[in-house]
């Protein structure tokens, strides 16, 4: 079982395969959501999520709000960069380690 997995609608997420992270890419967000749910049932610890699909999994993430794991890290794999990913990452790290690092 892999402890870190990546889910994206963009091919540039494949870069994570070079460091041994399993990557799921699909233009169909519903397919990605099913892979995310399956990964959670297999106790994956860290999920790298394309920020383009982040809003589609809010309910899934909320189920784990009181847990240390899994950690959902939103990453900007698309063409435009927003501050949303950085803010979400900061919250996820704070939740996991209990202190602010930024």
N, C-alpha and C positions, 0 to 999 in steps of 0.2 A: 504494500500500500504506500502510495506517495503521501507525504504530509503537506505538500504545497501543490496547488493546481491553479492554472490560469484559464480564464474564460473571456473570449473576446469575439467581436464581429469583424475585427481587422487582422489581416495577415501579418502585420508587423509585430504582433504578440508572439510570433514563432521564435523570436530571439531568445525567449525563456527556455526553449528546448535545449539550447546549447549549454545550459547549466543544469540540465537534468530535471527541469520542471515539466510536468505533463500539461499540454496546452490543448484546449478545445476551442475551435473556431467554427462559427456558423453565422450566416446572415440572418438566420431564423432565431430570434430571441427566445422563443418558447423551447427550442431544442437546447439552448444554453441553460435555461432555467432547469430543465429536467436533469441535465448533467450536474448542475450545482446541487440539486436536491439529492441526487445519487451519491455525490461526493460527501455530503454532510452525513448521510446515513452510514458511510464508511469511515467516519471520524477524521476527515481531513482537517488539519489544524489551521492552515492559512490559505485563503482564496484570493487570488489576484483577479479583480473584476474590472472589466472595461467600463469606464464611467458612463458610456453610452447606454449600458444596460442596468446601471446602478438603480435607477428609479423603478425598474421593473421587479426588483427583488427586495424592496423595502420591508414587506411583510416577513420574508424569510429572515432578514437580518434582525428584525425586532424580536423574533423568537429567542435569539441568543444574546440579547442586550445584557442580561445579568450573568452571563458566562464569560470566563476568560478566553475560551476558545469556542468556535473558530474565530479567527481574525479575518475580517473582510477588508481588503485593501483596494480602493478604487484607483485605477491608473488611467491616464489619458492616452489611449491608443489611437484616437482619431486625429484629424487634421488640426482641430482648434484646441487650444489649451485654456482651461478655466482654473480658477483657484479651488474649485469644488473638491478635486482629488486630494490636494494637499490638506485641506481642512478635515476631510474624512479620514485621511491617513493619520493625522495628528490625534483625532479622537480615538481611533482604533488602537494606536500605540499606548496612549494614556490609559485606556481600559485594560490593556494586556499587562502593563508593567506597574500601573498605579501612580505614575508621576508624569508630569509634562516634560518633554524633552525639547520643546521649541519655545 
